[in-house]
Amino acid sequence: MQLNLELPEDVVHGLEEKWKDLPRGVLESVALEGYRSGALTQEQVRRMLGYGTRVEVDGFLKQHGVFDYTMTDLEHDRETLRELDD
């Protein structure tokens, strides 16, 4: 699907100062908010942004302060470490 946005010129100029590639910046912002809100999965973000691997998506999310590490993940990692110590 293709979307067209109409933005005031001053808004466009302000965004272009922050993002060199305005369409990519908008796409990434939609992907981030979609993921944060639960509307998009990591796989959907991967496809949307054209990444080849989940690792690339993880890097993108971390770069933007989005961490997907739960208490369950922590407990699993702790158990793995205990098993390795034995």
MARVOVO-102359 format. One line per 5 residues: their letters; for each residue y, x, z of N, C-alpha, C. Coordinates in nm, 4 decimals, always signed. Example, Ala and Ser with C-alpha at 12.3 -4.5 7.8 and 13.67 -1.06 7.14 Angstrom:
<pts>
as = -0.5690,+1.3190,+0.7800,-0.4500,+1.2300,+0.7800,-0.3300,+1.3200,+0.7800; -0.2250,+1.2850,+0.7080,-0.1060,+1.3670,+0.7140,+0.0030,+1.2900,+0.7870;
</pts>
This chain:
<pts>
mqlnl = -0.1173,+0.0838,+0.0000,+0.0000,+0.0000,+0.0000,+0.1241,+0.0887,+0.0000; +0.2193,+0.0475,-0.0722,+0.3458,+0.1196,-0.0779,+0.4525,+0.0347,-0.0106; +0.5335,+0.0985,+0.0737,+0.6426,+0.0290,+0.1422,+0.7751,+0.0885,+0.0983; +0.8744,+0.0041,+0.0872,+1.0096,+0.0494,+0.0566,+1.0993,+0.0129,+0.1733; +1.1821,+0.1071,+0.2150,+1.2759,+0.0837,+0.3246,+1.4185,+0.0949,+0.2737;
elped = +1.5018,+0.0087,+0.3240,+1.6442,+0.0209,+0.2963,+1.7112,+0.0636,+0.4260; +1.7761,+0.1790,+0.4212,+1.8426,+0.2334,+0.5386,+1.9882,+0.2624,+0.5056; +2.0768,+0.2457,+0.6018,+2.2159,+0.2842,+0.5795,+2.2252,+0.4344,+0.5509; +2.3192,+0.4719,+0.4671,+2.3327,+0.6125,+0.4267,+2.3503,+0.7074,+0.5446; +2.4280,+0.6657,+0.6462,+2.4483,+0.7548,+0.7607,+2.3184,+0.7778,+0.8372;
vvhgl = +2.2325,+0.6757,+0.8410,+2.1024,+0.6897,+0.9058,+2.0161,+0.7866,+0.8255; +2.0165,+0.7716,+0.6948,+1.9402,+0.8622,+0.6077,+1.9863,+1.0064,+0.6285; +2.1172,+1.0296,+0.6299,+2.1687,+1.1654,+0.6480,+2.1280,+1.2230,+0.7837; +2.1356,+1.1406,+0.8873,+2.0952,+1.1867,+1.0201,+1.9487,+1.2246,+1.0253; +1.8641,+1.1429,+0.9631,+1.7206,+1.1728,+0.9613,+1.6906,+1.2949,+0.8758;
eekwk = +1.7602,+1.3087,+0.7639,+1.7373,+1.4249,+0.6769,+1.7780,+1.5551,+0.7450; +1.8729,+1.5485,+0.8370,+1.9095,+1.6685,+0.9117,+1.7960,+1.7124,+1.0040; +1.7232,+1.6157,+1.0551,+1.6117,+1.6461,+1.1451,+1.4828,+1.6754,+1.0683; +1.4579,+1.5959,+0.9659,+1.3354,+1.6102,+0.8867,+1.3719,+1.6553,+0.7462; +1.3191,+1.7672,+0.7041,+1.3465,+1.8151,+0.5677,+1.2853,+1.7222,+0.4636;
dlprg = +1.1698,+1.6672,+0.4952,+1.1002,+1.5749,+0.4054,+1.1036,+1.4370,+0.4711; +1.2040,+1.3570,+0.4375,+1.2250,+1.2278,+0.5021,+1.1046,+1.1343,+0.4889; +1.0460,+1.1159,+0.3698,+0.9291,+1.0266,+0.3612,+0.8139,+1.0728,+0.4516; +0.7911,+1.2039,+0.4592,+0.6838,+1.2555,+0.5458,+0.7181,+1.2321,+0.6927; +0.8430,+1.2522,+0.7288,+0.8853,+1.2288,+0.8661,+0.8642,+1.0849,+0.9091;
vlesv = +0.8969,+0.9927,+0.8210,+0.8768,+0.8504,+0.8503,+0.7273,+0.8208,+0.8629; +0.6481,+0.8739,+0.7710,+0.5034,+0.8525,+0.7744,+0.4427,+0.9057,+0.9040; +0.4819,+1.0265,+0.9436,+0.4305,+1.0854,+1.0672,+0.4734,+1.0042,+1.1889; +0.5956,+0.9544,+1.1887,+0.6433,+0.8734,+1.3006,+0.5634,+0.7445,+1.3130; +0.5345,+0.6818,+1.2009,+0.4528,+0.5598,+1.2025,+0.3125,+0.5920,+1.2528;
alegy = +0.2567,+0.7031,+1.2072,+0.1227,+0.7428,+1.2510,+0.1198,+0.7691,+1.4016; +0.2197,+0.8412,+1.4518,+0.2254,+0.8701,+1.5953,+0.2373,+0.7438,+1.6787; +0.3303,+0.6577,+1.6428,+0.3492,+0.5344,+1.7200,+0.2277,+0.4440,+1.7072; +0.1686,+0.4398,+1.5894,+0.0476,+0.3601,+1.5717,-0.0654,+0.4092,+1.6599; -0.0796,+0.5407,+1.6704,-0.1852,+0.5979,+1.7546,-0.1547,+0.5749,+1.9024;
rsgal = -0.0300,+0.6033,+1.9424,+0.0091,+0.5848,+2.0836,-0.0117,+0.4406,+2.1303; +0.0189,+0.3461,+2.0434,+0.0092,+0.2049,+2.0807,-0.1333,+0.1509,+2.0711; -0.2237,+0.2286,+2.0130,-0.3617,+0.1832,+1.9971,-0.3850,+0.1052,+1.8695; -0.2818,+0.0933,+1.7855,-0.2973,+0.0198,+1.6600,-0.3763,+0.1004,+1.5569; -0.3729,+0.2328,+1.5695,-0.4443,+0.3207,+1.4766,-0.5425,+0.4099,+1.5508;
tqeqv = -0.6551,+0.4363,+1.4875,-0.7517,+0.5314,+1.5420,-0.7173,+0.6718,+1.4921; -0.7823,+0.7687,+1.5520,-0.7614,+0.9061,+1.5072,-0.8051,+0.9227,+1.3614; -0.9101,+0.8556,+1.3227,-0.9586,+0.8612,+1.1846,-0.8561,+0.8017,+1.0889; -0.7946,+0.6929,+1.1279,-0.6922,+0.6319,+1.0428,-0.5702,+0.7242,+1.0296; -0.5326,+0.7884,+1.1384,-0.4219,+0.8844,+1.1335,-0.4583,+0.9993,+1.0399;
rrmlg = -0.5827,+1.0472,+1.0487,-0.6284,+1.1566,+0.9618,-0.6129,+1.1192,+0.8150; -0.6613,+1.0018,+0.7790,-0.6527,+0.9573,+0.6399,-0.5088,+0.9330,+0.5977; -0.4328,+0.8718,+0.6855,-0.2935,+0.8393,+0.6561,-0.2115,+0.9641,+0.6251; -0.2353,+1.0713,+0.7009,-0.1577,+1.1942,+0.6847,-0.2235,+1.2943,+0.5892; -0.3427,+1.2607,+0.5397,-0.4087,+1.3464,+0.4425,-0.4731,+1.4702,+0.5011;
ygtrv = -0.5074,+1.4657,+0.6298,-0.5751,+1.5803,+0.6921,-0.7233,+1.5771,+0.6583; -0.7825,+1.6942,+0.6490,-0.9233,+1.7029,+0.6147,-1.0167,+1.6950,+0.7338; -0.9664,+1.7305,+0.8522,-1.0536,+1.7348,+0.9697,-0.9870,+1.6717,+1.0917; -1.0700,+1.6389,+1.1877,-1.0215,+1.5852,+1.3154,-0.9427,+1.6911,+1.3908; -0.9807,+1.8168,+1.3748,-0.9109,+1.9267,+1.4422,-0.7648,+1.9310,+1.3986;
evdgf = -0.7393,+1.9067,+1.2721,-0.6015,+1.9033,+1.2230,-0.5231,+1.7895,+1.2880; -0.5895,+1.6754,+1.3039,-0.5245,+1.5612,+1.3688,-0.4961,+1.5942,+1.5149; -0.5926,+1.6555,+1.5832,-0.5719,+1.6960,+1.7221,-0.4496,+1.7868,+1.7337; -0.4386,+1.8833,+1.6432,-0.3242,+1.9738,+1.6440,-0.1934,+1.8993,+1.6224; -0.1931,+1.8075,+1.5282,-0.0743,+1.7266,+1.5011,-0.0346,+1.6457,+1.6238;
lkqhg = -0.1320,+1.5794,+1.6865,-0.1030,+1.4975,+1.8040,-0.0515,+1.5834,+1.9191; -0.1148,+1.6976,+1.9420,-0.0708,+1.7864,+2.0503,+0.0692,+1.8397,+2.0240; +0.0973,+1.8722,+1.9005,+0.2299,+1.9218,+1.8629,+0.3380,+1.8195,+1.8970; +0.3001,+1.6932,+1.8958,+0.3957,+1.5859,+1.9231,+0.3779,+1.5260,+2.0630; +0.3088,+1.5990,+2.1498,+0.2962,+1.5564,+2.2889,+0.2041,+1.4395,+2.3141;
vfdyt = +0.1097,+1.4162,+2.2250,+0.0136,+1.3074,+2.2426,-0.1214,+1.3704,+2.2752; -0.1647,+1.3485,+2.3987,-0.2908,+1.4063,+2.4431,-0.3901,+1.2946,+2.4672; -0.5083,+1.3125,+2.4159,-0.6122,+1.2102,+2.4248,-0.7264,+1.2643,+2.5100; -0.6958,+1.2937,+2.6349,-0.7945,+1.3517,+2.7260,-0.7995,+1.2642,+2.8499; -0.9118,+1.1983,+2.8700,-0.9250,+1.1019,+2.9789,-0.9928,+1.1636,+3.1000;
mtdle = -0.9944,+1.0906,+3.2093,-1.0663,+1.1344,+3.3297,-1.2155,+1.1462,+3.3008; -1.2667,+1.0592,+3.2165,-1.4079,+1.0679,+3.1774,-1.4339,+1.1990,+3.1055; -1.3428,+1.2399,+3.0178,-1.3555,+1.3680,+2.9486,-1.3568,+1.4833,+3.0498; -1.2674,+1.4762,+3.1481,-1.2600,+1.5803,+3.2510,-1.3905,+1.5894,+3.3283; -1.4433,+1.4766,+3.3706,-1.5699,+1.4766,+3.4449,-1.6841,+1.5328,+3.3598;
hdret = -1.6861,+1.4973,+3.2328,-1.7891,+1.5501,+3.1430,-1.7774,+1.7014,+3.1319; -1.6559,+1.7521,+3.1165,-1.6348,+1.8964,+3.1069,-1.6726,+1.9673,+3.2364; -1.6415,+1.9054,+3.3505,-1.6780,+1.9656,+3.4793,-1.8301,+1.9738,+3.4943; -1.8984,+1.8689,+3.4542,-2.0446,+1.8678,+3.4620,-2.1034,+1.9757,+3.3707; -2.0484,+1.9906,+3.2528,-2.0942,+2.0945,+3.1602,-2.0758,+2.2326,+3.2222;
lreld = -1.9619,+2.2560,+3.2851,-1.9369,+2.3857,+3.3500,-2.0356,+2.4104,+3.4633; -2.0661,+2.3058,+3.5415,-2.1644,+2.3212,+3.6505,-2.3015,+2.3605,+3.5935; -2.3379,+2.2973,+3.4837,-2.4674,+2.3286,+3.4212,-2.4706,+2.4708,+3.3701; -2.3590,+2.5187,+3.3181,-2.3533,+2.6559,+3.2682,-2.3597,+2.7586,+3.3798; -2.3092,+2.7227,+3.4983,-2.3121,+2.8136,+3.6133,-2.4516,+2.8277,+3.6712;
d = -2.5360,+2.7278,+3.6493,-2.6724,+2.7316,+3.7076,-2.7633,+2.8246,+3.6342;
</pts>
